[in-house]
Amino acid sequence: MSTLITYRQGVWLVDTRRSRVGQVTGHDDCHVRLRPPRGGREWDAEPAALRLATRPERAAAGVADQESAADSRRIFRVGPYLVQEKQGEPC
């Protein structure tokens, strides 16, 4: 059994393989679906290549002002990701 980390919808991440910031719109067993900050074509990324976007990275992407203080507290209080036990073959 392996552990799979998936992120909640709406969280801003950095895809380290593409050096792009994106917002989580969904996920399946092996990929996380991301949307660019100003819209456009979504892409799939492997969870191992993702990390949370820092405040400066979100600001550079033009999304820091879109988050209210309440949203930031909610994200950090609940946590930006879910840990699930997964059976079967790893991705």
Legacy VTK file of the C-alpha trace (Angstrom):
# vtk DataFile Version 3.0
C-alpha trace
ASCII
DATASET POLYDATA
POINTS 91 float
0.000 0.000 0.000
1.315 3.470 -0.883
0.376 6.927 0.327
-0.998 9.392 -2.205
-1.120 13.105 -1.446
-3.742 15.084 -3.324
-4.528 18.785 -3.003
-7.898 20.430 -2.398
-9.619 22.258 -5.243
-8.788 25.952 -5.333
-5.284 25.646 -3.859
-2.494 27.388 -5.800
0.466 25.130 -6.612
3.719 25.254 -8.522
4.304 22.555 -11.118
8.077 22.212 -10.704
8.495 20.327 -13.997
6.944 23.169 -15.997
7.819 26.068 -13.652
4.182 27.194 -13.761
1.686 28.286 -11.124
-1.768 26.724 -11.345
-4.964 26.326 -9.340
-6.215 22.832 -8.557
-9.456 22.033 -10.396
-9.505 18.286 -9.752
-7.495 15.085 -9.618
-7.592 11.397 -10.445
-5.479 8.477 -9.233
-2.223 9.649 -10.818
-2.593 13.323 -11.814
-3.679 16.696 -10.491
-5.513 19.008 -12.899
-4.318 22.646 -12.835
-5.694 25.843 -14.373
-3.482 28.833 -15.233
-4.047 31.983 -13.126
-5.725 34.008 -15.877
-7.550 31.124 -17.499
-6.487 29.207 -20.556
-5.663 25.604 -21.204
-5.611 23.348 -18.131
-2.930 20.695 -17.729
-2.296 17.505 -15.762
0.672 17.263 -13.406
2.111 14.428 -11.381
1.631 14.958 -7.616
5.354 14.397 -6.982
6.139 17.476 -9.132
3.843 19.807 -7.171
4.316 22.034 -4.162
2.339 24.854 -2.592
2.873 28.238 -4.243
4.467 30.824 -1.986
2.913 34.246 -1.474
5.525 35.904 -3.770
4.875 33.271 -6.468
1.129 33.869 -6.241
1.708 37.635 -6.407
3.947 37.251 -9.475
1.204 35.190 -11.125
-1.353 37.900 -10.294
-3.444 35.845 -7.875
-2.342 37.009 -4.407
-4.957 39.777 -4.315
-7.740 37.326 -5.160
-7.420 35.546 -1.823
-9.099 37.089 1.184
-7.701 36.758 4.685
-10.583 34.439 5.544
-9.707 32.132 2.666
-6.064 32.012 3.765
-7.017 31.121 7.334
-9.387 28.415 6.092
-6.752 26.875 3.829
-4.123 26.671 6.572
-6.499 25.649 9.354
-7.946 22.737 7.392
-4.827 22.019 5.364
-4.271 22.327 1.628
-3.987 18.624 0.932
-5.499 15.266 1.739
-3.573 12.111 2.514
-5.183 8.914 1.301
-4.113 5.322 1.635
-4.053 3.770 -1.808
-3.974 0.096 -2.646
-2.591 -1.374 -5.826
0.059 -0.236 -8.254
1.742 3.144 -7.685
1.374 5.660 -10.495
LINES 1 92
91 0 1 2 3 4 5 6 7 8 9 10 11 12 13 14 15 16 17 18 19 20 21 22 23 24 25 26 27 28 29 30 31 32 33 34 35 36 37 38 39 40 41 42 43 44 45 46 47 48 49 50 51 52 53 54 55 56 57 58 59 60 61 62 63 64 65 66 67 68 69 70 71 72 73 74 75 76 77 78 79 80 81 82 83 84 85 86 87 88 89 90
